[in-house]
Amino acid sequence: MFLIILGMLIISVGFFMAKGNSPLARFKGIVRIVGLVVIFLGAVTSMLKVIDAGDVGVKTLYGKVDENVLHSGLNIVNPLVEVTTFDIRTQNYTMSAVHNEGNKDGDDAIRVLSADGLEVVIDLSVLFKVKPTSAPNILGTIGTDYVDKIVRPITRTAIRDNAVSYDAVALYSLKREEFQQKIYQTIAASFAKRGLDLEQLLVRNVTLPPSVKAAIESKINAEQEAQKMTFVLQKEKQEAERKRVEAQGIADYQKILSTGLSDKQLQYEAIKAQKEIALSSNTKIILLGSNKNPVILGGMN
């Protein structure tokens, strides 16, 4: 379009030169030809439109939107149409309490009231993309700022509307997956009506009030202590059982000795013990024989 306007200006200059008595008037024909060439080049370039990979183009002519989109590559179009590109790749919109982590600066987390009246802070990421065939309808009904008009408000509203059905602790732990699936279905249905595909919904973090968080941590610590005590008691019980079995074994052994050993067996055991003492390297005094006729052996190695 710029070249067409430039060519028209050059032709106008040529007509101006033709009316005057300037020495340059003899070049008026050349100027007009140059102007026509520039207009021609402008018309040709205006008919060629390159759409980048991952985008589609939507044509509008005097405010009317063409339902047929331009796909990536080189396209020939009416030089009078205006082409608006839409990104059809996966887009990520994050709302976070951490500064500069989300799409907006500062704390942009979603604050909701749970069923038990507590304020819960939720960090969320939305993965979505524009349906290529729906790009003309989005341009005509919403515009190019569909993220601020559709993605953000619908997501935040769905979070708040569904969070009121859950207690704060349930959102934090037991019902988190169920909550995420429920809001996914709600948001996906709303997006589909407006030409957007919801690919994935990620509940990144659920922050409870400090008092509730402290109560949960205290409960967890108490449960861990109870489990530890159960382990200790079980270990003590096993040790007591081991000692009981050991004591019973000793008692059985002593019973066998007191009732089942003869004098010769006792004498044999005594000789074995005396032999071990005699072979040791320590100083020793050994008494052999009976009480009436003892034999004393002494020595030092």
C-alpha positions in Angstrom: 0.0 0.0 0.0 2.9 2.4 0.8 4.3 1.9 -2.7 1.0 2.6 -4.3 0.7 5.9 -2.5 4.3 6.7 -3.3 3.7 6.0 -7.0 0.6 8.3 -7.0 2.7 11.1 -5.5 5.3 10.6 -8.2 2.7 10.9 -10.9 1.3 14.0 -9.3 4.8 15.5 -9.3 5.0 14.7 -13.0 1.7 16.5 -13.8 3.0 19.5 -11.8 6.2 19.5 -13.8 4.2 19.5 -17.1 2.3 22.7 -16.2 5.4 24.7 -15.3 8.2 26.2 -17.5 10.9 24.4 -15.5 13.8 22.9 -17.5 12.8 19.6 -15.8 9.5 19.6 -17.6 11.0 17.6 -20.4 11.4 14.7 -17.9 7.7 14.6 -17.1 7.2 11.5 -19.2 9.9 9.6 -17.3 8.5 10.7 -14.0 5.1 9.4 -14.9 6.5 6.1 -16.0 8.4 5.8 -12.7 5.2 6.5 -10.8 3.3 3.9 -12.7 6.1 1.3 -12.1 6.1 2.1 -8.4 2.3 1.7 -8.3 2.6 -1.6 -10.2 5.2 -2.9 -7.8 3.1 -1.8 -4.8 0.1 -3.6 -6.2 2.1 -6.8 -6.8 3.6 -6.7 -3.3 0.3 -6.0 -1.7 -1.1 -9.1 -3.3 1.6 -11.3 -1.7 1.2 -12.1 1.9 3.6 -14.4 3.9 2.2 -16.2 6.9 4.8 -17.5 9.4 4.8 -21.1 10.6 2.5 -21.6 13.6 0.2 -18.7 12.5 -2.9 -18.2 10.4 -4.1 -15.1 8.7 -7.6 -13.6 8.8 -8.6 -11.3 6.0 -10.8 -8.2 6.4 -12.1 -5.9 3.6 -13.7 -2.7 4.7 -14.5 -4.2 8.1 -16.0 -7.5 6.8 -14.2 -10.6 8.0 -13.5 -13.4 5.5 -14.2 -16.9 7.0 -11.4 -18.5 4.9 -8.1 -18.3 6.8 -4.6 -18.0 5.2 -2.3 -20.7 6.2 1.5 -20.6 6.7 3.5 -19.8 3.5 3.1 -17.4 0.6 -0.5 -16.4 -0.2 -2.0 -14.2 -3.0 -4.6 -11.9 -1.7 -6.6 -8.9 -2.7 -4.3 -5.9 -2.3 -7.1 -4.0 -0.6 -7.6 -6.5 2.2 -6.0 -6.2 5.7 -4.5 -9.4 7.1 -4.4 -10.1 10.9 -2.3 -13.0 12.1 -3.2 -15.4 15.0 -0.9 -17.7 16.8 -2.3 -21.2 16.7 0.5 -22.8 18.7 0.2 -23.8 22.4 0.1 -20.8 24.7 0.8 -20.7 28.4 -1.0 -18.3 30.7 0.2 -18.4 34.3 -1.3 -16.7 37.4 1.1 -16.9 40.3 1.8 -15.2 43.7 5.5 -15.1 43.0 6.7 -11.9 41.5 7.5 -12.1 37.7 6.6 -15.7 37.6 3.2 -15.2 35.9 2.0 -13.3 32.9 1.3 -10.2 35.0 3.8 -8.5 37.3 3.4 -8.8 41.1 1.0 -11.1 43.0 -1.5 -12.5 40.5 -2.6 -15.6 42.3 -6.3 -16.5 42.6 -7.7 -16.0 46.1 -10.9 -18.0 46.8 -13.1 -18.8 49.7 -13.4 -22.5 50.6 -16.6 -24.2 51.9 -15.4 -23.7 55.5 -14.9 -19.9 54.9 -11.1 -19.9 54.7 -9.1 -17.9 52.1 -7.0 -20.2 49.9 -4.4 -18.9 47.4 -4.1 -20.9 44.2 -1.3 -20.6 41.5 -2.5 -21.9 38.2 -1.2 -22.4 34.6 -3.5 -22.7 31.6 -2.2 -24.3 28.4 -4.4 -23.5 25.4 -4.4 -22.7 21.7 -6.6 -21.0 19.1 -8.5 -23.2 16.7 -7.4 -22.3 13.2 -10.9 -22.3 11.7 -12.2 -20.2 14.6 -9.7 -17.4 14.1 -12.1 -15.3 11.9 -14.9 -15.6 14.5 -12.5 -14.6 17.3 -11.4 -11.6 15.4 -15.0 -10.6 14.6 -16.5 -11.2 18.1 -13.6 -10.8 20.5 -10.6 -9.3 18.8 -6.9 -10.1 19.1 -6.8 -9.5 22.9 -8.7 -12.8 23.6 -6.3 -13.6 26.5 -7.5 -10.7 28.6 -11.1 -11.0 27.5 -11.6 -14.8 27.6 -8.7 -16.8 29.0 -8.1 -14.8 32.2 -11.6 -14.0 33.4 -13.1 -17.4 32.5 -10.3 -19.3 34.3 -10.5 -17.1 37.5 -14.3 -17.3 37.6 -14.3 -21.1 37.2 -11.7 -21.5 40.1 -13.8 -19.4 42.4 -17.1 -21.0 41.5 -15.8 -24.5 42.1 -13.6 -23.9 45.2 -16.7 -23.1 47.3 -17.6 -26.8 47.2 -14.4 -27.9 49.0 -12.9 -27.4 52.4 -9.5 -25.7 52.6 -7.7 -28.9 53.7 -9.4 -30.9 51.0 -8.2 -28.5 48.3 -4.7 -28.8 49.7 -4.5 -32.5 49.8 -7.3 -35.1 49.4 -9.5 -33.4 46.8 -6.9 -31.5 44.8 -6.9 -33.8 41.8 -10.7 -33.9 41.8 -10.9 -30.1 42.0 -8.4 -29.8 39.1 -10.5 -32.2 36.9 -13.7 -30.3 37.7 -12.4 -26.9 36.8 -10.8 -28.3 33.7 -14.2 -29.5 32.4 -15.8 -26.2 33.2 -13.1 -24.1 31.5 -12.8 -26.4 28.5 -16.5 -26.1 27.7 -16.3 -22.3 27.9 -13.2 -22.1 25.8 -14.7 -24.3 23.1 -17.7 -22.0 22.7 -15.3 -19.2 21.9 -12.9 -21.0 19.5 -10.2 -22.0 22.0 -8.9 -25.4 22.8 -7.9 -26.1 26.5 -5.0 -28.5 26.4 -4.0 -28.7 30.1 -4.8 -27.1 33.4 -2.1 -27.2 36.1 -2.9 -26.3 39.7 0.7 -25.4 40.6 0.3 -24.5 44.2 -2.4 -24.3 46.9 -1.5 -22.1 49.9 -3.5 -22.3 53.1 -3.9 -19.7 55.9 -0.9 -19.8 58.3 -3.1 -21.1 61.2 -4.5 -24.0 59.1 -1.0 -24.8 57.8 0.4 -24.9 61.3 -2.5 -27.2 62.5 -1.8 -29.6 59.6 1.9 -29.7 60.3 1.2 -30.3 64.0 -1.1 -33.2 63.1 1.5 -34.7 60.8 4.1 -34.5 63.5 1.8 -36.1 66.0 1.1 -38.9 63.6 4.8 -39.4 62.9 5.4 -39.6 66.7 2.6 -42.1 67.1 4.1 -44.3 64.3 7.5 -44.0 65.9 6.1 -45.1 69.3 4.3 -48.0 67.7 7.6 -49.1 66.1 9.4 -48.8 69.5 6.7 -50.8 71.3 6.8 -53.5 68.6 10.6 -53.7 68.9 10.4 -54.0 72.7 7.8 -56.7 72.4 10.0 -58.7 70.0 13.0 -58.3 72.4 10.9 -59.5 75.4 9.8 -62.5 73.3 13.4 -63.2 72.4 14.4 -63.1 76.1 11.5 -65.3 77.1 12.5 -67.9 74.6 16.1 -67.7 75.7 15.2 -68.1 79.4 13.0 -71.1 78.5 15.9 -72.6 76.7 18.2 -72.2 79.6 15.6 -73.6 82.0 15.1 -76.6 79.7 18.9 -77.1 79.5 19.3 -77.0 83.3 16.5 -79.5 83.7 18.2 -81.9 81.4 21.5 -81.5 83.2 19.9 -82.1 86.6 17.9 -85.2 85.6 19.7 -86.8 82.7 23.5 -86.7 83.4 25.3 -89.6 85.2 28.4 -89.4 87.4 30.6 -90.6 84.6 29.3 -87.8 82.3 29.9 -85.2 85.0 33.5 -86.6 85.5 34.1 -86.4 81.8 33.0 -82.8 81.6 35.2 -81.9 84.5 38.2 -83.5 82.8 37.6 -81.5 79.6 37.4 -78.3 81.6 40.6 -79.1 83.4 42.4 -79.8 80.2 41.4 -76.4 78.7 42.7 -74.7 81.8 46.0 -76.6 81.7 46.5 -75.6 78.1 45.9 -71.9 78.7 48.9 -69.5 78.9 48.0 -68.0 82.2 49.2 -68.8 85.7 47.1 -71.7 87.1 46.6 -74.0 90.0 44.8 -77.2 89.2 43.2 -79.6 91.7 42.7 -83.2 90.4 41.1 -86.2 92.0 38.5 -86.4 94.7 38.1 -84.4 97.8 39.9 -87.1 99.8 42.9 -87.4 97.5 43.4 -84.1 95.6 46.4 -83.6 93.3 47.6 -80.0 93.0 49.3 -78.8 89.8 50.7 -75.4 89.6 52.8 -73.5 87.2 53.4 -70.3 85.2 54.0 -70.0 81.4 
